[in-house]
Amino acid sequence: MIKVLIVDDSAFMRKALSIMLEADKDIQIIGFAHNGEEALEKTRDLQPDVITLDLEMPRMNGIEALEIIMREMPTPVLIVSSLTTRGAKITLEALEKGALDYIPKTQSFVALDIVNIKDDLIQKVKAAGAQKSRFAWRAPSKRNQLPTADKVVYTKSEPPTDLSRRTIHCVAIGVSTGGPPVLQAIITSLSMNFPAPILIAQHMPAAFTKTFAERLDKLSRVRVKEAESGDILKAGWVYIAKGGLHLVVDRRGHSVQARLTPDPTELLYHPSADMLLSSVATTYSSNTLGVILTGMGRDGLEGARELKRRGGFLLSQDENTSAIYGMPRAVNDAQLSDGIHSIQGITDSLKTMEKPGFDASTQNKAFN
């Protein structure tokens, strides 16, 4: 049984979340809080397995409460956020400070359209509940903390995968739950002379991806933007797929361009890591590097198969540093990965591409 504390100053939202979550026999609502101060009291008293946390509340807001929760009584937290520019900014800040995932306040909430959002909500709560042992605040000395943006998790010393001997013209990254702080840790570590374009499919609403790209661009030496159809891929640039659309690439003479498409609409995730990896591998063939990072589900598995079939190289995140070990587990269990690493190991592996002598002379060509 997963015990959930709901924190929201809106009686309507507390009721809506409660109705949807209690429809699952494995979830129990153990309490409600109206503001950040109450959230701290209830967390100490009730010791929930998962907290759903609104960010904009009176007396003490969600960000302030989150910082104290993560410092004093770490608990898996799901942010309940509005799909606005301001909502995106503070949600990304919360993810950087340790929140595990977020629940967007869509029109379905307003209409109490339970069918459209209940399954996703329950899946996220169950995934968060499965991580509760990693937040064991009753035994802080034994706690295996998950990464925040300013604290990359280091495991035992590990040699990076040396990519300096490979000719890599494009890097494609698939990531979901727990992705923003991991991507920030990796991307901000790269130099402005990184010798290939990086394309990212991060499961995120359309209202969030532009804000996320702008935030990363300010923090990084490489350039970061939300991808647009027609973008000519350039080394030292990072292109983040727009939420709600798939990011694929097309060859145009000696250059390669990004293209955003809603098709196929039946795929579970938009953007899809499978679509991105398959498209990049089709265009760049053996000169492709794929990276699968933390996330729920199996998105990226079929794309990884296609990448390997075409001779590409694949790195994946390890279980220890994954917020949710779903997407990496899928490719690791299928024995597709050429290197399984911590966040730091993946970062160090990418940085080997920056060594003098790395073949960047044809990084924007589609094939040798």
N, C-alpha and C positions, 0 to 999 in steps of 0.2 A: 504494500500500500504506500503510495506517494502522498505525503502530507504537504499541503500547499497553503501558504499565507498570501492573501490577496491585499495589495496596498494600492488604494486609489481614493482620491477625494470625491469622486463621482459615485453616488449611490447606484446610478444606472449601470456604470461599468462594473462595479462590484457584483451586481446582480447578474449581468450578462456573462461575465467570466465564470461565476459560480454555477450558473445553469449549464453552460457548456462542459465544464470540467467534471461536474458531478454526474454527467451522463456516462462516464467511464467508471466501471466498478473498481478499478485499481487506483483511483484518485480520490483523496479525501480533503475537503476544505476544512482546515482546522482553525481559521481565524481571519479577521479582516482588520485593516488599519486605514485610517483616514489621512494620515500625513507621515512625514519622515520620522518624527519623534515616536509616534505610536508604532511605526514599523520596527524601530530598534527595540522597544519594550517587548513587543510580541515575538520578535525573533529570539530574544533572550529567554523568554518564558516558555514559548511553544516549541522551539527548536524545529522549525519546518525543514522539509527536504528540498523544497523549491519555493522561491518568492516571485510573484508577479508584481512588478513595481512601476507605478506611474512616475513620471519625472517632474511634472509641474503641479506642485501641491503647496498649501500654506504651511507656515511655521517652520518646516524643514523640507526642502525639496528633495527629489529623488536622487540627484547627484550627490548631495551631502550625505544622505542616508546610505547610499551605496558605498561611499568611501569608508564609512565607519563599519559597515557590515563586512566588507572585504578585509579590513584591517583587524577587527576584533572577533568576528564570528563568521568566517567565510561560509557562504551558502550559495548554491546555484541561483542566479537571478535572471529572470526574463523581463526585459523592459517592455512596457506597453506604451507605444509611441504614435503620435499623429503623423500623417503623411504630408508634412509641410517642410519647407526649407529649415525653419527653426527646429522642428521635430527631428529632422535628419541630423542637424548639427549636434544637438544634445544627446541623441541616441548614439552617435558615433563616439562622443566623449564618454558615454557610459560604457560602451564596449571596450574602449581603451582602458577604462578603470576597473575592468574585471567582470562586467555583466556577460553572461554566456550567449544570449541571443535576444531577439526582440519580437514583439507581436504588434504588427501595424494596426492602428485603429482605422479600419476601412469603413466604407458605407455599409458593409454587411453588419458591422457592430451596431450602427445607428438603427438599422432595420431589424436587428436581432435575427439576421439571416443565418441561423445556426448551421444549416447544411453546408454553406460555402466556407465556413471558417473553423468549425468544430474540430474536424479531423486534423488540420494543421496545428491548431492550438494544443490538442491532446498529444500529438506526436512530439511537439517541442517540450512540453512539460515532462513527458516520459523520458525523453533524451536527457533533459536536465537532471531529472531524478536519478538517472543511472550514473551520474557523475558525483553524487553526494559524498561518496567515500573520499573523493579527492579534495573535498572542502571540509574535512573532518576537524572543525574548530575546537572540538573537545580535546584534541591531542595535537596542538600546533607544531610540536617538535617533529612529528611524523608526517606533517602535511606535505603532499605533493602538489604544489600550487600550479595552477594553469597560468598561461602567459598573459601579461598585460603589455601594452605597447612600449612601456618604458622598462620592462623587465623580461627580456627574452629568457626562456627556460634553457639552462645548460644541463645536459646530461653528462655522463662520464666522457672524458676526452675521446674524441672520435676523429679520424682523418676524413677530410672531405672527399667527395668524388672529384677526381681531377679531370676537368673538362677541357683543359688547355690543349690536349692532343686531338680533340674532335672539332670538326668544322660545323658550327651551329649558326644558322642564319635567323632563327626565330625561337622564342621561348613562349610556350602556352601554359597558363596556370589555371587549374580548376580548384575552386574552394567554396565552402559554404559556412556553416555554423562555426563561430570562433575565428573567422577569417580576417576581419579588419585589423586587429592588433598584430596578427602574424604577418600579414602583408605589409603593415607599416614597419615592422622590425626588419623585414627582408629588403623592401624597396629602398628605405632610407639608408641602408648600408652600402648601396651600389654607387659607383662613381659615375660622373657625367659622361665618361667615355665608355660606358658599358657597350660592348660591340654588337648588340643585336636588339631588335624590338622585342618587347614583352607584351603579350596579350593576356588579359585576365577575365575569366568568367566567374564572378562572385555572385552567389545567389543573394539578391538584394532588390528592393522595390525601385521603380524608376525614379521616385522622388529622392532617393538616397544616393544613387551612383554618381551623379554630378558633384554633389557636395563632398562625397568621399574622395573623388578624383582631385578636386580642388584642394582639399585638405592635405592629401599626400603630396601634391605638387609643391606646396609651400614648404614641406618638411624635407624634400628629397633633392638630391643633386641631379638625378635623371629627371626628365620632364614627364609629367603625368597628366592625362586628359581622359575625359569620357569619350569613347570612340564614336566617330561619326562615319556614315557611309561616304566613301571617297577619300578618306585619310590614306595617304601614301605612307606605308610603314617605314620608319627610320630607326636606325640604331640609336640607343640612348633614350628612347621614348617608351613610355608605358601606356597602353590603351586599355581602359576598363570598359567592359561591355555595359551598355545601358540596360537598366532593369526592365524586364518585360520583353526584351528582344534578344535574339541569338546574334553572336558575333562570329562572322566567318570571313575568309579572305579569298580574293580573286587575283589571278595573275593578269597584269596589263603590260604587255611588252617586257621591259626589263625591271619593272617595279611590281610591287604587290600592294593591293588596296584593301582596306577594311570595308566590310559591308554588314549592315544591320538588317535582320529579317525576322518577321514573326513566325515564319514557317520552319519546320512543321509545328503547328499549334498544339498538337496532341501530346508533345513532350511535357513531362511533369515540371521541369524547371526552365525558366526563361530569365536569364541566359542559361544555356546548357553547356556544361563542360564537355560532354560527348561531342556536341556539334563543333565546338571550338577546336578540340584536339584533332578530330577527324579532318576538318577543313585545313588546318595548318599542316598536318601530316601529308595530306593530298597535294598541297602546294609545294612544300619544302622537302618532302620525302625524308631521306636519312639525315638531313641537316636540321631536324626538328628536335628541340628539347621540351618534353612535357614534364609538368610538376603537379602532383596531386596533394593538396593540403587538407587540413581538418574540415569535417563536414558530415552531415547526416546523409544516409542513403548510399547509392551506388553510382551516382552521376560521375562520369569520367571513365568508368570501366570500359565501356565499348569504344570510347575514343582512344583510350590507352591501347586497346587491342589493335585498332587500326594504325596507330602510331608505330607500334612494335612491328606490325606486318610490313610496314614501309621502311623499316630500318632505323626508326628514330630512337632516341634515348629517353629514359623515364626516371625521374626521382620522385620519392614519396615521403610523406611525413611519418614519423614513428608514433606508436601508441602513447608513449609517455608524455609527449608534448602536444598531442591533439586534444582540443576541447571536446570534440566528438570524433571517435575513431570509426567512422563509417566509410567515407569515400576512400581514405588511404587503406583501410582494411580490405576493401574490395579488390584493389589492384595488388596489394601485397599477398593476399590469399591466393590470387590467381597467378602469382609468381611472375608478374610483369615488370616489377620495378628493378632498375639497375643499381639503385642505391636508396636505402631506407635510412633517413636521418632525422635528428632533432631539428628544430627551427634554426638553431645556430649552424648545424651541419649543412642544411640546405643553403643558407646564406653563404657560408664559406665555399661551398661547391660552386655557386654562381659566380663568386668573386674570382675563382680560378680562371674564368673566361676573360678577366681583365688583365691577366699576365701578359707581359711583352711576348710577342710571337704568336698570340692567338690569331687565327686566320679570320680577320674581319673585312678583308678586301672585297668580298662578294656578299656581305651580309644582307643586302636588300634584293638579291637575285632569288628567283623562285627555285632554281635548281643549279647544279654544277654545270 
